[in-house]
């Protein structure tokens, strides 16, 4: 885990916290913590999803359609 990975995850947590403040200015500490964790984990999931090669994603979709038939 590099410093850039940590910076991306921290930015996700910060962004989620600021989005929560925009929606609910009176949010309590537990809600802010939950938003920060969701932003932190969301960046990881998004990075994993976008990091997949397109061929691998297309192959998995083709396999899914074959199984449904």
N, C-alpha and C positions, 0 to 999 in steps of 0.2 A: 504494500500500500504506500503509494507515494504521496508527496505533499500536495500534488495537484488533485488527487482523488479526495483527500481530506478537505481541500478548499472547495471542491465541487459539492461535497456533501454538506459542508457548513453553509454554503450559499443556498442550498435547497432548504435547509432548516430555517435560515434567516428569512428567506422568501416566503415560506409557509407561515411563519410567525407574523410577518408584515401583512400578508393577505388576511389572516385572521383578525388582526387589529383593524383593517379596513372594513371588514364585514361586521365585527362585533367589538366596538371600542372598550366595552366593559368586560371583556373575557377574563376569566380567573386564571390562576397559575397552572392548574391542571389542564385546562383547555389549551393554553399556550404551549405547555410541554408536549401534549399530544400532537399538536400541529407541527412542532419542531421535529418530533420523531417521525411523523408521516413524511415531512419534507426530506429528511435525512435518508430514510429508506426508499422514498420515491425516486430519488436521484439514482440510487443503485439499480433499481428495477428498470428505470428508463435507459440507463447506460447499458445494461445487459441486453435489453430489447433492441436498442439501436446498434449494438456492437455485433449482432449476429450477421453472418454473411447472408446476402439475399438468396443465394442458391439453397442454403440450408433451410431457410424459412419457406421457400417455394417447395422444396422436397417434402417438408413436413405437412404442408397444406395438401399436396398431391396424395400423400399417404392417408391423410384424414378423409379425403373424398373417396379414395379407393375402399376404405373400410366402411363407409356409409352406404356404398352401392351394394 
